[in-house]
């Protein structure tokens, strides 16, 4: 017969928080890496096939309007 030993471990709340933070940061880093690699691959494929990304997009001109200040606002 094999004796069974049951042990209890205490996980400090700060250790748990550090573990969760580490797992979350790895997930974010992997996600960012995947997005960057996808965009690079998409750009290479677009260049090879001669597809222009902004071909059918319209660009609006930006106009700055200066408001006239009334003399009443200056007083």
N, C-alpha and C positions, 0 to 999 in steps of 0.2 A: 504494500500500500504506500501511496505517495502522500505525505502530509501536506495539507493545504495551509498556506500562510496568508492571512488577510492583513493588509497594511492600509493605513489611512494616511493620506498626504494632505497637508495644508497648503493651499495656494493663497498667497498674500494678494489682496486686491490690487496693489500697485504692480505686482508681477503679471496679473491677468490683464491689466490695462496695457502694460508694455507689450505683452504678447499680441493682443488685439491690434494695437497700433502697428506693430511690425507686420502682421498679416495684411492689414489694410494698405500699408505703404508698398508692400511687394505687389499687391493687386493693382494699385495705381501705376506703378512703374511698368508692369507688364502690359497694362492697357495702353499706356502712352507709347511704349515701344511698338506695339502692334499697329497703332494708328499711324505712327511715323513711317513704318515699313510699308503699310498699305498705300499711303500717299505717294511714297517714292516709287513703288511698283506701278501705281496708276499713272504717274507722270511718265515713266519710261514707256509704258504701253501706249499712252496717248501720243508720245513723240514718235514712236515706231510706226504707228498707224496714221499719223498726220492729223490727229483730231485736236482741234483747238478748243480749249475749255470755255473760253469767253466768247465764242463765235456769235451766238444769238442773243447775247445780253446787251441791254441798252444801258448807257451811262447817262445819268442826269447831271446837269451842271449845277453847281452850288452857287446860290446867290446870297450875298450878304446885304441885308437891308438895315440901313442906319435910321433909327427913329429920331425925329426932331424933338428936342426937349423944349417944353413950354417954359416961358419965363416964370410961371407959377411954381413949377417944380424946383427951380433954382433958389427960390426965396425960402 
